Amino acid sequence: MDELKPGLRADFDLTVTGADTAAQWGSGLVPVYSTPALVGAMEKTAVLALEGQIPFGQTTVGGRIEVRHLAPTPVGMAVHVTAELVEVEGRKLAFKIEAWDEVEKIGEASHDRFVIDQSKFMQKVRSKGG
C-alpha cells in the first residue's frame, strides 16, 4: 500500500433521472435527487480515484461514509462529484468528497474504503451460504 498517496483525485458527472429521485428510492416523497443516489455517486467517484492504483487480486470496499446532503437537485440537472484521497493508514483509505449541481454545492462526505484481498473476501462471503 506504500504506492497509494494522498492527493489521488477523480471526478464524475451525471444527470439526475427519475430513477435517482427520493420518490423512486423510497427515501422520501419528492421528485428530487435522493440521498441514496448521491451516496452511490460519491462512492463511485472514490473508486474511480483508485483506478489502476490497487495491486492485482486486491480491491477496495466501503467501510464508512458520513454524508451531508445540503440542497435539492431537480430531475434533468447535471451533478459533478469530486473525490480526493486525503489519508492512507495501512489498509484504510480516507476520502473527502464534494458534489455540486449547476447552481450550488449539494453534498459533502468523508468516506473510508479498505483495501482487501478479493479472493479471501469472496471466500468469506461464500462461507455465509446462500
C-alpha positions, 0 to 999 in steps of 0.5 A: 500500500506504500504506492497509494498517496494522498492527493489521488483525485477523480471526478464524475458527472451525471444527470439526475433521472427519475430513477435517482429521485427520493420518490423512486428510492423510497427515501422520501416523497419528492421528485428530487435527487435522493440521498441514496443516489448521491451516496452511490455517486460519491462512492463511485467517484472514490473508486474511480480515484483508485483506478489502476492504483490497487495491486492485482487480486486486491480491491477496495470496499466501503467501510464508512461514509458520513454524508451531508446532503445540503440542497435539492437537485431537480430531475434533468440537472447535471451533478459533478462529484469530486473525490480526493484521497486525503489519508492512507493508514495501512489498509484504510483509505480516507476520502473527502468528497464534494458534489455540486449541481449547476447552481450550488454545492449539494453534498459533502462526505468523508468516506473510508474504503479498505483495501482487501484481498478479493479472493479471501473476501469472496471466500468469506462471503461464500462461507455465509451460504446462500 
